[in-house]
Amino acid sequence: MNLSNPANLLIAVIYYILAGLISFFSIFGIYILMRYGKSTPFALTVALLYGFIFLAILNQSYQTLQSILV
């Protein structure tokens, strides 16, 4: 990533702020699911599935950021 350009730096900062907020709310959502779910094994299964999908999407968005900032 070339962050010497101010536009690239601004794009990277906005990406990291949004990714941080989305990650915080995802962790909070998984906590709520695990804490207040009626069935703990089902909640754990859904939380693991969501975590896997979330990490795949986060990885893809990071790859897109790297391709934009070349």
KAFEN-V515472 format. One line per field, one symbol per residue. ss: DSSP state (H for helix, E for strand, - for the rest). psi: psi as a letter, one per 30 degrees, with the letter a starting at -180 (. if undefined). burial: 1 if it has 24 or more other C-alpha atoms within 12 Angstrom, else 0. Layout:
ss: ???
psi: ???
burial: ???
//
This chain:
ss: -----HHHHHHHHHHHHHHHHHHHHHHHHHHHHHHH---HHHHHHHHHHHHHHHHHHHHHHHHHHHHH--
psi: kjgfkeeeeeeeeeeeeeeeeeeeeeeeeeeeeeegkejeeeeeeeeeeeeeeeeeeeeeeeeeeeeeg.
burial: 0000000000010010000000000000010000000000000000100000000000000000100000
//
